[in-house]
Amino acid sequence: MLNIGIYRSRKNKMIFGVCGGIAEHFDVKPMWVRLGTIVLAIVIPGVSVWPMVALYIALGLALPQRDDTYI
């Protein structure tokens, strides 16, 4: 498991909660992180959809889920 201060979100979750967890860590809206991920995957040359999907799945499996019992 990665321990870099970023967790998968339990509240802002669509699939694994990776974008929601990143948004909570940087205190931005999850919509902006999701939109940025889509822009990176589709618009920017050199970055394609499949590597971004693979990265998302890898982070979904590697990042721990946030434990909200003590917050």
mmCIF file as gemmi writes it, N, C-alpha and C atoms, coordinates in Angstrom:
data_model
loop_
_atom_site.group_PDB
_atom_site.id
_atom_site.type_symbol
_atom_site.label_atom_id
_atom_site.label_alt_id
_atom_site.label_comp_id
_atom_site.label_asym_id
_atom_site.label_entity_id
_atom_site.label_seq_id
_atom_site.pdbx_PDB_ins_code
_atom_site.Cartn_x
_atom_site.Cartn_y
_atom_site.Cartn_z
_atom_site.occupancy
_atom_site.B_iso_or_equiv
_atom_site.pdbx_formal_charge
_atom_site.auth_seq_id
_atom_site.auth_asym_id
_atom_site.pdbx_PDB_model_num
ATOM 1 N N . MET Axp A 1 ? 0.83 -1.19 0 1 0 ? 1 A 1
ATOM 2 C CA . MET Axp A 1 ? 0 0 0 1 0 ? 1 A 1
ATOM 3 C C . MET Axp A 1 ? 0.875 1.253 0 1 0 ? 1 A 1
ATOM 4 N N . LEU Axp A 2 ? 0.437 2.262 -0.725 1 0 ? 2 A 1
ATOM 5 C CA . LEU Axp A 2 ? 1.122 3.54 -0.727 1 0 ? 2 A 1
ATOM 6 C C . LEU Axp A 2 ? 0.703 4.341 0.495 1 0 ? 2 A 1
ATOM 7 N N . ASN Axp A 3 ? 1.644 5.063 1.082 1 0 ? 3 A 1
ATOM 8 C CA . ASN Axp A 3 ? 1.311 5.927 2.209 1 0 ? 3 A 1
ATOM 9 C C . ASN Axp A 3 ? 1.9 7.301 1.939 1 0 ? 3 A 1
ATOM 10 N N . ILE Axp A 4 ? 1.268 8.051 1.036 1 0 ? 4 A 1
ATOM 11 C CA . ILE Axp A 4 ? 1.752 9.378 0.671 1 0 ? 4 A 1
ATOM 12 C C . ILE Axp A 4 ? 0.774 10.469 1.101 1 0 ? 4 A 1
ATOM 13 N N . GLY Axp A 5 ? -0.167 10.136 1.952 1 0 ? 5 A 1
ATOM 14 C CA . GLY Axp A 5 ? -1.128 11.114 2.437 1 0 ? 5 A 1
ATOM 15 C C . GLY Axp A 5 ? -2.362 11.239 1.573 1 0 ? 5 A 1
ATOM 16 N N . ILE Axp A 6 ? -2.412 10.5 0.483 1 0 ? 6 A 1
ATOM 17 C CA . ILE Axp A 6 ? -3.586 10.51 -0.385 1 0 ? 6 A 1
ATOM 18 C C . ILE Axp A 6 ? -4.309 9.184 -0.212 1 0 ? 6 A 1
ATOM 19 N N . TYR Axp A 7 ? -5.587 9.267 0.017 1 0 ? 7 A 1
ATOM 20 C CA . TYR Axp A 7 ? -6.414 8.087 0.226 1 0 ? 7 A 1
ATOM 21 C C . TYR Axp A 7 ? -7.524 8.052 -0.806 1 0 ? 7 A 1
ATOM 22 N N . ARG Axp A 8 ? -8.123 6.881 -0.981 1 0 ? 8 A 1
ATOM 23 C CA . ARG Axp A 8 ? -9.342 6.795 -1.786 1 0 ? 8 A 1
ATOM 24 C C . ARG Axp A 8 ? -10.485 7.317 -0.938 1 0 ? 8 A 1
ATOM 25 N N . SER Axp A 9 ? -11.333 8.119 -1.535 1 0 ? 9 A 1
ATOM 26 C CA . SER Axp A 9 ? -12.431 8.737 -0.801 1 0 ? 9 A 1
ATOM 27 C C . SER Axp A 9 ? -13.591 7.76 -0.629 1 0 ? 9 A 1
ATOM 28 N N . ARG Axp A 10 ? -14.258 7.871 0.494 1 0 ? 10 A 1
ATOM 29 C CA . ARG Axp A 10 ? -15.496 7.108 0.713 1 0 ? 10 A 1
ATOM 30 C C . ARG Axp A 10 ? -16.711 7.92 0.285 1 0 ? 10 A 1
ATOM 31 N N . LYS Axp A 11 ? -16.604 9.266 0.37 1 0 ? 11 A 1
ATOM 32 C CA . LYS Axp A 11 ? -17.748 10.134 0.066 1 0 ? 11 A 1
ATOM 33 C C . LYS Axp A 11 ? -17.799 10.519 -1.407 1 0 ? 11 A 1
ATOM 34 N N . ASN Axp A 12 ? -16.675 10.973 -1.954 1 0 ? 12 A 1
ATOM 35 C CA . ASN Axp A 12 ? -16.615 11.46 -3.337 1 0 ? 12 A 1
ATOM 36 C C . ASN Axp A 12 ? -16.125 10.344 -4.239 1 0 ? 12 A 1
ATOM 37 N N . LYS Axp A 13 ? -16.977 9.378 -4.46 1 0 ? 13 A 1
ATOM 38 C CA . LYS Axp A 13 ? -16.571 8.158 -5.134 1 0 ? 13 A 1
ATOM 39 C C . LYS Axp A 13 ? -17.467 7.897 -6.335 1 0 ? 13 A 1
ATOM 40 N N . MET Axp A 14 ? -16.837 7.608 -7.482 1 0 ? 14 A 1
ATOM 41 C CA . MET Axp A 14 ? -17.607 7.174 -8.648 1 0 ? 14 A 1
ATOM 42 C C . MET Axp A 14 ? -17.264 5.724 -8.971 1 0 ? 14 A 1
ATOM 43 N N . ILE Axp A 15 ? -15.972 5.403 -9.029 1 0 ? 15 A 1
ATOM 44 C CA . ILE Axp A 15 ? -15.554 4.025 -9.28 1 0 ? 15 A 1
ATOM 45 C C . ILE Axp A 15 ? -14.747 3.529 -8.077 1 0 ? 15 A 1
ATOM 46 N N . PHE Axp A 16 ? -13.478 3.947 -7.992 1 0 ? 16 A 1
ATOM 47 C CA . PHE Axp A 16 ? -12.632 3.563 -6.857 1 0 ? 16 A 1
ATOM 48 C C . PHE Axp A 16 ? -12.525 4.665 -5.807 1 0 ? 16 A 1
ATOM 49 N N . GLY Axp A 17 ? -12.806 5.903 -6.167 1 0 ? 17 A 1
ATOM 50 C CA . GLY Axp A 17 ? -12.657 7.026 -5.254 1 0 ? 17 A 1
ATOM 51 C C . GLY Axp A 17 ? -11.295 7.684 -5.324 1 0 ? 17 A 1
ATOM 52 N N . VAL Axp A 18 ? -10.516 7.388 -6.378 1 0 ? 18 A 1
ATOM 53 C CA . VAL Axp A 18 ? -9.165 7.943 -6.507 1 0 ? 18 A 1
ATOM 54 C C . VAL Axp A 18 ? -9.222 9.452 -6.735 1 0 ? 18 A 1
ATOM 55 N N . CYS Axp A 19 ? -9.992 9.898 -7.7 1 0 ? 19 A 1
ATOM 56 C CA . CYS Axp A 19 ? -10.089 11.34 -7.99 1 0 ? 19 A 1
ATOM 57 C C . CYS Axp A 19 ? -10.686 12.086 -6.803 1 0 ? 19 A 1
ATOM 58 N N . GLY Axp A 20 ? -11.653 11.494 -6.137 1 0 ? 20 A 1
ATOM 59 C CA . GLY Axp A 20 ? -12.239 12.111 -4.946 1 0 ? 20 A 1
ATOM 60 C C . GLY Axp A 20 ? -11.232 12.244 -3.829 1 0 ? 20 A 1
ATOM 61 N N . GLY Axp A 21 ? -10.389 11.237 -3.649 1 0 ? 21 A 1
ATOM 62 C CA . GLY Axp A 21 ? -9.352 11.293 -2.617 1 0 ? 21 A 1
ATOM 63 C C . GLY Axp A 21 ? -8.297 12.337 -2.928 1 0 ? 21 A 1
ATOM 64 N N . ILE Axp A 22 ? -7.905 12.442 -4.191 1 0 ? 22 A 1
ATOM 65 C CA . ILE Axp A 22 ? -6.937 13.471 -4.596 1 0 ? 22 A 1
ATOM 66 C C . ILE Axp A 22 ? -7.543 14.854 -4.376 1 0 ? 22 A 1
ATOM 67 N N . ALA Axp A 23 ? -8.811 15.011 -4.714 1 0 ? 23 A 1
ATOM 68 C CA . ALA Axp A 23 ? -9.485 16.291 -4.521 1 0 ? 23 A 1
ATOM 69 C C . ALA Axp A 23 ? -9.568 16.653 -3.039 1 0 ? 23 A 1
ATOM 70 N N . GLU Axp A 24 ? -9.875 15.695 -2.189 1 0 ? 24 A 1
ATOM 71 C CA . GLU Axp A 24 ? -9.934 15.965 -0.75 1 0 ? 24 A 1
ATOM 72 C C . GLU Axp A 24 ? -8.561 16.344 -0.212 1 0 ? 24 A 1
ATOM 73 N N . HIS Axp A 25 ? -7.512 15.703 -0.699 1 0 ? 25 A 1
ATOM 74 C CA . HIS Axp A 25 ? -6.157 15.987 -0.229 1 0 ? 25 A 1
ATOM 75 C C . HIS Axp A 25 ? -5.742 17.41 -0.581 1 0 ? 25 A 1
ATOM 76 N N . PHE Axp A 26 ? -6.067 17.868 -1.786 1 0 ? 26 A 1
ATOM 77 C CA . PHE Axp A 26 ? -5.681 19.208 -2.234 1 0 ? 26 A 1
ATOM 78 C C . PHE Axp A 26 ? -6.781 20.242 -2.019 1 0 ? 26 A 1
ATOM 79 N N . ASP Axp A 27 ? -7.878 19.851 -1.383 1 0 ? 27 A 1
ATOM 80 C CA . ASP Axp A 27 ? -8.995 20.734 -1.043 1 0 ? 27 A 1
ATOM 81 C C . ASP Axp A 27 ? -9.565 21.455 -2.265 1 0 ? 27 A 1
ATOM 82 N N . VAL Axp A 28 ? -9.87 20.668 -3.294 1 0 ? 28 A 1
ATOM 83 C CA . VAL Axp A 28 ? -10.548 21.176 -4.492 1 0 ? 28 A 1
ATOM 84 C C . VAL Axp A 28 ? -11.77 20.303 -4.739 1 0 ? 28 A 1
ATOM 85 N N . LYS Axp A 29 ? -12.621 20.74 -5.635 1 0 ? 29 A 1
ATOM 86 C CA . LYS Axp A 29 ? -13.802 19.953 -5.952 1 0 ? 29 A 1
ATOM 87 C C . LYS Axp A 29 ? -13.409 18.74 -6.787 1 0 ? 29 A 1
ATOM 88 N N . PRO Axp A 30 ? -13.995 17.574 -6.508 1 0 ? 30 A 1
ATOM 89 C CA . PRO Axp A 30 ? -13.679 16.363 -7.272 1 0 ? 30 A 1
ATOM 90 C C . PRO Axp A 30 ? -13.957 16.509 -8.763 1 0 ? 30 A 1
ATOM 91 N N . MET Axp A 31 ? -14.931 17.349 -9.128 1 0 ? 31 A 1
ATOM 92 C CA . MET Axp A 31 ? -15.247 17.56 -10.53 1 0 ? 31 A 1
ATOM 93 C C . MET Axp A 31 ? -14.027 18.067 -11.295 1 0 ? 31 A 1
ATOM 94 N N . TRP Axp A 32 ? -13.232 18.958 -10.682 1 0 ? 32 A 1
ATOM 95 C CA . TRP Axp A 32 ? -12.055 19.511 -11.346 1 0 ? 32 A 1
ATOM 96 C C . TRP Axp A 32 ? -10.972 18.457 -11.549 1 0 ? 32 A 1
ATOM 97 N N . VAL Axp A 33 ? -10.809 17.579 -10.574 1 0 ? 33 A 1
ATOM 98 C CA . VAL Axp A 33 ? -9.813 16.513 -10.721 1 0 ? 33 A 1
ATOM 99 C C . VAL Axp A 33 ? -10.258 15.541 -11.8 1 0 ? 33 A 1
ATOM 100 N N . ARG Axp A 34 ? -11.527 15.194 -11.818 1 0 ? 34 A 1
ATOM 101 C CA . ARG Axp A 34 ? -12.038 14.287 -12.862 1 0 ? 34 A 1
ATOM 102 C C . ARG Axp A 34 ? -11.923 14.921 -14.245 1 0 ? 34 A 1
ATOM 103 N N . LEU Axp A 35 ? -12.268 16.199 -14.347 1 0 ? 35 A 1
ATOM 104 C CA . LEU Axp A 35 ? -12.157 16.905 -15.621 1 0 ? 35 A 1
ATOM 105 C C . LEU Axp A 35 ? -10.699 16.981 -16.077 1 0 ? 35 A 1
ATOM 106 N N . GLY Axp A 36 ? -9.788 17.255 -15.157 1 0 ? 36 A 1
ATOM 107 C CA . GLY Axp A 36 ? -8.373 17.288 -15.495 1 0 ? 36 A 1
ATOM 108 C C . GLY Axp A 36 ? -7.863 15.947 -15.962 1 0 ? 36 A 1
ATOM 109 N N . THR Axp A 37 ? -8.341 14.875 -15.367 1 0 ? 37 A 1
ATOM 110 C CA . THR Axp A 37 ? -7.95 13.531 -15.785 1 0 ? 37 A 1
ATOM 111 C C . THR Axp A 37 ? -8.432 13.245 -17.2 1 0 ? 37 A 1
ATOM 112 N N . ILE Axp A 38 ? -9.655 13.637 -17.498 1 0 ? 38 A 1
ATOM 113 C CA . ILE Axp A 38 ? -10.196 13.424 -18.848 1 0 ? 38 A 1
ATOM 114 C C . ILE Axp A 38 ? -9.435 14.251 -19.869 1 0 ? 38 A 1
ATOM 115 N N . VAL Axp A 39 ? -9.12 15.498 -19.52 1 0 ? 39 A 1
ATOM 116 C CA . VAL Axp A 39 ? -8.364 16.355 -20.438 1 0 ? 39 A 1
ATOM 117 C C . VAL Axp A 39 ? -6.982 15.757 -20.695 1 0 ? 39 A 1
ATOM 118 N N . LEU Axp A 40 ? -6.315 15.289 -19.641 1 0 ? 40 A 1
ATOM 119 C CA . LEU Axp A 40 ? -5.003 14.653 -19.82 1 0 ? 40 A 1
ATOM 120 C C . LEU Axp A 40 ? -5.086 13.435 -20.731 1 0 ? 40 A 1
ATOM 121 N N . ALA Axp A 41 ? -6.124 12.658 -20.562 1 0 ? 41 A 1
ATOM 122 C CA . ALA Axp A 41 ? -6.241 11.417 -21.326 1 0 ? 41 A 1
ATOM 123 C C . ALA Axp A 41 ? -6.63 11.633 -22.783 1 0 ? 41 A 1
ATOM 124 N N . ILE Axp A 42 ? -7.38 12.672 -23.079 1 0 ? 42 A 1
ATOM 125 C CA . ILE Axp A 42 ? -7.921 12.835 -24.429 1 0 ? 42 A 1
ATOM 126 C C . ILE Axp A 42 ? -7.25 13.955 -25.211 1 0 ? 42 A 1
ATOM 127 N N . VAL Axp A 43 ? -7.057 15.097 -24.614 1 0 ? 43 A 1
ATOM 128 C CA . VAL Axp A 43 ? -6.661 16.282 -25.356 1 0 ? 43 A 1
ATOM 129 C C . VAL Axp A 43 ? -5.141 16.416 -25.525 1 0 ? 43 A 1
ATOM 130 N N . ILE Axp A 44 ? -4.383 16.165 -24.47 1 0 ? 44 A 1
ATOM 131 C CA . ILE Axp A 44 ? -2.945 16.412 -24.503 1 0 ? 44 A 1
ATOM 132 C C . ILE Axp A 44 ? -2.241 15.337 -25.319 1 0 ? 44 A 1
ATOM 133 N N . PRO Axp A 45 ? -1.448 15.737 -26.32 1 0 ? 45 A 1
ATOM 134 C CA . PRO Axp A 45 ? -0.734 14.753 -27.136 1 0 ? 45 A 1
ATOM 135 C C . PRO Axp A 45 ? 0.303 13.992 -26.305 1 0 ? 45 A 1
ATOM 136 N N . GLY Axp A 46 ? 0.453 12.74 -26.614 1 0 ? 46 A 1
ATOM 137 C CA . GLY Axp A 46 ? 1.419 11.913 -25.903 1 0 ? 46 A 1
ATOM 138 C C . GLY Axp A 46 ? 0.827 11.145 -24.733 1 0 ? 46 A 1
ATOM 139 N N . VAL Axp A 47 ? -0.325 11.545 -24.273 1 0 ? 47 A 1
ATOM 140 C CA . VAL Axp A 47 ? -1.014 10.834 -23.191 1 0 ? 47 A 1
ATOM 141 C C . VAL Axp A 47 ? -2.276 10.26 -23.803 1 0 ? 47 A 1
ATOM 142 N N . SER Axp A 48 ? -2.457 8.96 -23.662 1 0 ? 48 A 1
ATOM 143 C CA . SER Axp A 48 ? -3.653 8.371 -24.248 1 0 ? 48 A 1
ATOM 144 C C . SER Axp A 48 ? -4.565 7.816 -23.158 1 0 ? 48 A 1
ATOM 145 N N . VAL Axp A 49 ? -5.708 7.339 -23.58 1 0 ? 49 A 1
ATOM 146 C CA . VAL Axp A 49 ? -6.732 6.883 -22.637 1 0 ? 49 A 1
ATOM 147 C C . VAL Axp A 49 ? -6.289 5.635 -21.885 1 0 ? 49 A 1
ATOM 148 N N . TRP Axp A 50 ? -5.708 4.658 -22.576 1 0 ? 50 A 1
ATOM 149 C CA . TRP Axp A 50 ? -5.398 3.386 -21.913 1 0 ? 50 A 1
ATOM 150 C C . TRP Axp A 50 ? -4.346 3.498 -20.815 1 0 ? 50 A 1
ATOM 151 N N . PRO Axp A 51 ? -3.264 4.264 -20.993 1 0 ? 51 A 1
ATOM 152 C CA . PRO Axp A 51 ? -2.346 4.435 -19.859 1 0 ? 51 A 1
ATOM 153 C C . PRO Axp A 51 ? -3 5.135 -18.662 1 0 ? 51 A 1
ATOM 154 N N . MET Axp A 52 ? -3.904 6.086 -18.927 1 0 ? 52 A 1
ATOM 155 C CA . MET Axp A 52 ? -4.597 6.752 -17.82 1 0 ? 52 A 1
ATOM 156 C C . MET Axp A 52 ? -5.543 5.789 -17.101 1 0 ? 52 A 1
ATOM 157 N N . VAL Axp A 53 ? -6.209 4.915 -17.859 1 0 ? 53 A 1
ATOM 158 C CA . VAL Axp A 53 ? -7.078 3.907 -17.245 1 0 ? 53 A 1
ATOM 159 C C . VAL Axp A 53 ? -6.236 2.952 -16.399 1 0 ? 53 A 1
ATOM 160 N N . ALA Axp A 54 ? -5.095 2.542 -16.933 1 0 ? 54 A 1
ATOM 161 C CA . ALA Axp A 54 ? -4.209 1.641 -16.191 1 0 ? 54 A 1
ATOM 162 C C . ALA Axp A 54 ? -3.692 2.313 -14.917 1 0 ? 54 A 1
ATOM 163 N N . LEU Axp A 55 ? -3.326 3.6 -15 1 0 ? 55 A 1
ATOM 164 C CA . LEU Axp A 55 ? -2.864 4.337 -13.823 1 0 ? 55 A 1
ATOM 165 C C . LEU Axp A 55 ? -3.971 4.461 -12.783 1 0 ? 55 A 1
ATOM 166 N N . TYR Axp A 56 ? -5.189 4.747 -13.232 1 0 ? 56 A 1
ATOM 167 C CA . TYR Axp A 56 ? -6.324 4.87 -12.316 1 0 ? 56 A 1
ATOM 168 C C . TYR Axp A 56 ? -6.584 3.547 -11.587 1 0 ? 56 A 1
ATOM 169 N N . ILE Axp A 57 ? -6.553 2.454 -12.326 1 0 ? 57 A 1
ATOM 170 C CA . ILE Axp A 57 ? -6.773 1.137 -11.705 1 0 ? 57 A 1
ATOM 171 C C . ILE Axp A 57 ? -5.65 0.809 -10.731 1 0 ? 57 A 1
ATOM 172 N N . ALA Axp A 58 ? -4.403 1.114 -11.121 1 0 ? 58 A 1
ATOM 173 C CA . ALA Axp A 58 ? -3.269 0.853 -10.23 1 0 ? 58 A 1
ATOM 174 C C . ALA Axp A 58 ? -3.393 1.666 -8.945 1 0 ? 58 A 1
ATOM 175 N N . LEU Axp A 59 ? -3.763 2.936 -9.058 1 0 ? 59 A 1
ATOM 176 C CA . LEU Axp A 59 ? -3.954 3.752 -7.855 1 0 ? 59 A 1
ATOM 177 C C . LEU Axp A 59 ? -5.146 3.269 -7.042 1 0 ? 59 A 1
ATOM 178 N N . GLY Axp A 60 ? -6.193 2.815 -7.718 1 0 ? 60 A 1
ATOM 179 C CA . GLY Axp A 60 ? -7.354 2.282 -7.007 1 0 ? 60 A 1
ATOM 180 C C . GLY Axp A 60 ? -7.015 1.045 -6.187 1 0 ? 60 A 1
ATOM 181 N N . LEU Axp A 61 ? -6.063 0.264 -6.666 1 0 ? 61 A 1
ATOM 182 C CA . LEU Axp A 61 ? -5.647 -0.931 -5.938 1 0 ? 61 A 1
ATOM 183 C C . LEU Axp A 61 ? -4.571 -0.632 -4.899 1 0 ? 61 A 1
ATOM 184 N N . ALA Axp A 62 ? -3.737 0.388 -5.138 1 0 ? 62 A 1
ATOM 185 C CA . ALA Axp A 62 ? -2.603 0.659 -4.26 1 0 ? 62 A 1
ATOM 186 C C . ALA Axp A 62 ? -2.926 1.612 -3.111 1 0 ? 62 A 1
ATOM 187 N N . LEU Axp A 63 ? -3.791 2.592 -3.355 1 0 ? 63 A 1
ATOM 188 C CA . LEU Axp A 63 ? -4.096 3.57 -2.304 1 0 ? 63 A 1
ATOM 189 C C . LEU Axp A 63 ? -5.049 2.973 -1.276 1 0 ? 63 A 1
ATOM 190 N N . PRO Axp A 64 ? -4.784 3.236 0.005 1 0 ? 64 A 1
ATOM 191 C CA . PRO Axp A 64 ? -5.726 2.741 1.038 1 0 ? 64 A 1
ATOM 192 C C . PRO Axp A 64 ? -6.989 3.597 1.043 1 0 ? 64 A 1
ATOM 193 N N . GLN Axp A 65 ? -8.071 3.004 1.514 1 0 ? 65 A 1
ATOM 194 C CA . GLN Axp A 65 ? -9.32 3.757 1.622 1 0 ? 65 A 1
ATOM 195 C C . GLN Axp A 65 ? -9.277 4.56 2.914 1 0 ? 65 A 1
ATOM 196 N N . ARG Axp A 66 ? -9.781 5.769 2.861 1 0 ? 66 A 1
ATOM 197 C CA . ARG Axp A 66 ? -9.738 6.676 4.019 1 0 ? 66 A 1
ATOM 198 C C . ARG Axp A 66 ? -10.593 6.101 5.131 1 0 ? 66 A 1
ATOM 199 N N . ASP Axp A 67 ? -10.049 6.132 6.33 1 0 ? 67 A 1
ATOM 200 C CA . ASP Axp A 67 ? -10.76 5.673 7.511 1 0 ? 67 A 1
ATOM 201 C C . ASP Axp A 67 ? -11.365 6.886 8.203 1 0 ? 67 A 1
ATOM 202 N N . ASP Axp A 68 ? -12.655 7.122 8.02 1 0 ? 68 A 1
ATOM 203 C CA . ASP Axp A 68 ? -13.32 8.303 8.546 1 0 ? 68 A 1
ATOM 204 C C . ASP Axp A 68 ? -13.841 8.13 9.974 1 0 ? 68 A 1
ATOM 205 N N . THR Axp A 69 ? -13.484 7.063 10.649 1 0 ? 69 A 1
ATOM 206 C CA . THR Axp A 69 ? -14.018 6.84 11.975 1 0 ? 69 A 1
ATOM 207 C C . THR Axp A 69 ? -13.451 7.82 13.003 1 0 ? 69 A 1
ATOM 208 N N . TYR Axp A 70 ? -12.254 8.38 12.754 1 0 ? 70 A 1
ATOM 209 C CA . TYR Axp A 70 ? -11.622 9.273 13.736 1 0 ? 70 A 1
ATOM 210 C C . TYR Axp A 70 ? -11.656 10.74 13.33 1 0 ? 70 A 1
ATOM 211 N N . ILE Axp A 71 ? -12.364 11.044 12.241 1 0 ? 71 A 1
ATOM 212 C CA . ILE Axp A 71 ? -12.409 12.431 11.773 1 0 ? 71 A 1
ATOM 213 C C . ILE Axp A 71 ? -13.68 13.092 12.235 1 0 ? 71 A 1
